[in-house]
Amino acid sequence: MARIAIVVGHARRNTYCEALGVAYLKGAESGGHEARLFVLSHMKFDPILHEGFSREQPLEPDLKAAADAIKAADHLVLIFPLWLGTLPAILKGFLERLFRPGFAMEKTDDLRGYRPLMKGKSARVVMTMGMPGFVYRWYFGAHALKMLKRNILGFVGFAPVRTTLFGRIEAVSDEKRRQWLMEVEALGCEAR
């Protein structure tokens, strides 16, 4: 049994991303895993890290619950749409507020400067987008995905970080959307 934290990083409520999060949760629970779902559009928190890392910014109750779940989890799932070539601001703010020194990494005196504290945890990134997934990967170089995998998740120790891309989200049929929900539910059952 795995412990899983699922984060839906969309600014709006009742989106397809939220449906994907619910599908992953359903699959995880049917697979006997312990899972928690955090939908950022339903949470109350300030997404701005006002003082950077120079001063502690107390976590609101919703962020504290998410932090506790991520700390206890074996596996983290991030689900979000590609907006302006990157993560939605609410998800970036969520990560900035939580993945701070003392939680996700700690300062060291070596060349790297930080030691990751999330080692031993894996992650899955599920991204939706308007363009075809192969266009995002090959023409645009999947830079937001690479940044998230290497500079955020990898930097704090998550490995492996697997990805699932769903492209042409507005143009696909309802049947295709149902297939994707079933695919994500199966990922949840396997905790991958």
ABEGO torsion letter per residue (X at the ends): XBBBBBBBBBABBGBAAAAAAAAAAAAAAAAGBBBBBBBAAABBBBABBAAEAABBBBBBAAAAAAAAAAAABABBBBBBBBBGGBBBAAAAAAAAAABBBGAABBBBABAAGBBBAABGBBBBBBBBBABBAAAAAAAAGGAAAAAAAAAAAAAAGBOBBBBBBBBGAAABBAAAAAAAAAAAAAAAAAGX
